């Protein structure tokens, strides 16, 4: 079976209860995008899925990819995946939108993760301290911080037991030796509940949009033994560099080039030693507390290493 055919069957299964559409119809749309317009298959699938969502008047959370997998919180490291979790409700927070029924923090022995439960899903309420099997939830990501969304297809079953919640806070002391692609001045999708970083002006879910500027650093910090990937959000980036989002936008506008912002940031922080503390989400540490440290005597060698990456 071809890759396109398999994707067509998966998409058809998602919409078979909502639309009168055949596998062949879906496959034809995918082939048009992949063969004629040279769109990567994953992006083509998202585009076709969005077409059928609009036609059916559905939201993405209203459909399931099926076959969701039981995972631990520490294993959540990709957005837009359908998973099952067994977790304890650590905290409930006050929702900031009428579209949200509940929002809070879930935990299991491997760590914690934010959850959002949509009002339109009409799911039973979760209680602080309760332990639940949550089947068919969707992962999401914002500035390296992963979360899960409970939707109309989610199944909630309360468990008559307690579980221990692990500490997912990391502390790193080392040299910031590299800034990864996607650092500096970036644009995010402005659609409600979507914060994805745009690639060439396109959101992977909503297509071409007029993005909103944001500031971040995706860094590699070497502690002498391991290399750790660290994300600094806008606030942490501004504190670390002394460069505000507005100043970064002005700098890019004057130069007619957004890459100048990453170059400016790199000149300030590459080769510098820091103590960084924050929660771990997948492979990333999210910098909550940052302290600059004195570097070792061989700092010049470290800079050579950083520039060679």
SVG drawing of the C-alpha trace seen along z (x, -y; Angstrom):
<svg xmlns="http://www.w3.org/2000/svg" viewBox="-23 -51 65 53">
<polyline fill="none" stroke="black" stroke-width="0.4" points="0.0,0.0 1.4,-3.4 2.1,-6.1 -0.6,-8.4 -3.2,-5.6 -2.5,-4.9 -3.0,-8.6 -6.1,-8.7 -7.6,-5.8 -6.7,-7.4 -8.3,-10.7 -11.4,-8.9 -11.8,-7.0 -11.8,-10.4 -14.6,-11.8 -16.7,-8.7 -19.3,-9.5 -19.5,-13.1 -19.3,-13.4 -20.2,-11.4 -16.7,-11.0 -14.8,-8.1 -11.2,-7.0 -10.7,-7.7 -11.8,-11.3 -9.3,-11.8 -6.5,-10.1 -7.1,-12.2 -6.8,-15.4 -3.6,-14.2 -2.1,-13.2 -2.9,-16.6 -1.0,-18.3 1.9,-15.8 2.4,-15.1 1.4,-18.4 2.4,-21.0 5.2,-19.0 3.7,-19.5 5.2,-17.2 2.8,-14.4 2.3,-15.6 1.5,-19.1 -0.8,-17.8 -2.6,-15.6 -3.1,-18.7 -4.4,-20.7 -6.9,-18.0 -8.0,-17.5 -8.6,-21.2 -10.7,-21.2 -13.0,-18.4 -13.1,-20.1 -14.5,-23.2 -16.9,-21.2 -18.2,-19.3 -18.3,-22.4 -16.0,-20.6 -13.0,-21.6 -9.8,-19.6 -10.5,-18.4 -13.8,-16.9 -12.0,-14.1 -9.6,-11.4 -6.7,-9.9 -7.6,-6.7 -5.3,-4.2 -4.1,-6.5 -1.2,-5.3 -0.8,-5.1 2.2,-7.3 3.8,-8.9 3.9,-12.6 7.7,-12.8 7.3,-11.1 5.1,-13.9 7.4,-15.7 5.4,-16.3 2.3,-18.4 -0.9,-17.1 -0.6,-13.5 -3.5,-11.5 -2.5,-9.8 -3.9,-8.2 -2.8,-9.3 -3.3,-8.1 -2.7,-11.2 -3.6,-13.0 -5.2,-16.5 -2.7,-18.6 -4.3,-22.0 -7.3,-23.6 -7.0,-27.2 -9.6,-29.8 -10.4,-29.7 -9.7,-32.9 -12.2,-32.1 -15.8,-31.0 -14.8,-28.4 -12.7,-26.6 -14.6,-24.5 -11.5,-23.6 -7.8,-24.2 -5.1,-23.0 -2.1,-20.8 -1.9,-17.0 0.8,-14.8 2.1,-11.3 5.4,-9.7 7.4,-11.2 6.3,-14.8 3.5,-17.3 1.7,-18.8 -1.0,-21.5 -4.4,-20.4 -7.4,-22.2 -10.9,-20.9 -13.2,-22.6 -16.7,-23.7 -18.3,-22.4 -17.0,-18.9 -19.5,-18.6 -17.2,-16.2 -17.6,-15.4 -15.7,-17.7 -12.3,-16.7 -11.6,-17.2 -8.4,-18.3 -6.6,-15.3 -8.6,-12.9 -6.8,-10.2 -8.2,-9.6 -7.7,-7.5 -7.8,-10.0 -8.2,-8.3 -8.0,-10.2 -6.5,-13.5 -4.5,-15.8 -1.0,-17.1 -0.1,-20.8 3.0,-22.9 3.9,-26.5 7.5,-27.8 8.6,-24.3 6.0,-23.7 3.7,-20.8 0.1,-20.5 -2.9,-18.3 -6.4,-19.1 -9.5,-17.2 -12.1,-17.2 -15.5,-15.7 -13.9,-12.4 -12.0,-12.1 -13.1,-9.3 -12.7,-10.0 -12.7,-7.3 -11.9,-8.0 -9.6,-5.6 -10.1,-4.6 -6.4,-5.0 -3.7,-7.6 -0.4,-8.0 2.8,-9.7 3.7,-12.7 7.3,-13.1 9.4,-16.2 10.3,-17.3 12.4,-20.3 15.9,-20.3 19.0,-22.4 21.9,-22.9 25.2,-24.7 27.2,-25.0 28.1,-27.0 25.7,-28.2 27.5,-26.8 24.8,-27.0 21.6,-28.7 19.4,-26.5 17.3,-27.5 14.1,-29.2 15.8,-31.5 15.5,-35.3 12.5,-37.2 9.9,-34.7 6.2,-34.8 3.4,-32.8 -0.1,-31.9 -2.6,-34.5 -5.6,-32.1 -7.3,-31.5 -5.8,-28.6 -3.0,-28.3 0.6,-29.4 2.5,-27.5 5.6,-29.1 5.2,-30.1 7.4,-28.6 7.7,-30.9 4.5,-32.6 2.5,-29.4 1.0,-27.8 1.0,-24.0 -2.7,-23.9 -4.2,-27.2 -2.1,-27.8 -0.9,-31.3 -1.7,-33.8 -0.5,-37.2 1.7,-36.2 2.3,-37.9 5.9,-38.6 7.5,-36.8 11.0,-36.5 12.7,-33.3 16.0,-31.4 16.4,-27.7 19.9,-27.0 22.3,-24.2 23.9,-24.3 27.0,-22.1 27.6,-21.1 30.9,-19.3 29.2,-15.9 25.9,-16.3 24.4,-18.9 21.0,-20.1 18.4,-21.8 17.0,-24.8 14.2,-27.2 14.0,-30.8 10.6,-32.3 10.1,-36.1 10.4,-37.1 13.4,-35.0 15.0,-36.2 14.4,-39.8 15.9,-39.3 18.9,-37.4 19.8,-39.8 18.4,-43.2 16.7,-43.2 13.0,-43.8 10.5,-42.5 9.8,-46.0 13.6,-46.8 14.0,-43.5 11.2,-44.4 12.7,-47.9 16.2,-46.3 14.8,-43.9 12.8,-46.7 15.8,-48.9 17.9,-46.1 15.0,-44.6 16.2,-41.2 14.9,-39.4 18.1,-37.2 20.0,-40.2 18.2,-39.8 19.5,-36.2 23.0,-37.4 22.8,-40.2 21.5,-37.7 24.2,-35.2 26.9,-37.8 25.7,-38.5 25.3,-35.0 27.4,-32.4 30.2,-31.1 28.7,-32.5 28.2,-30.2 24.8,-30.0 22.9,-28.2 19.4,-27.4 16.5,-25.9 13.1,-25.0 10.7,-22.2 11.5,-19.6 9.1,-19.0 10.2,-16.2 13.8,-16.9 13.6,-20.6 14.3,-22.4 12.2,-25.6 14.3,-28.3 12.4,-29.8 15.4,-30.9 18.7,-32.0 21.9,-33.1 25.1,-34.1 28.2,-32.4 31.9,-32.9 33.4,-30.7 36.5,-28.5 40.0,-29.5 39.7,-27.9 36.8,-30.0 38.5,-30.7 38.5,-27.0 34.8,-26.9 34.1,-29.7 36.0,-27.9 33.8,-24.8 30.6,-27.0 31.5,-28.6 32.2,-25.2 28.7,-23.8"/>
</svg>
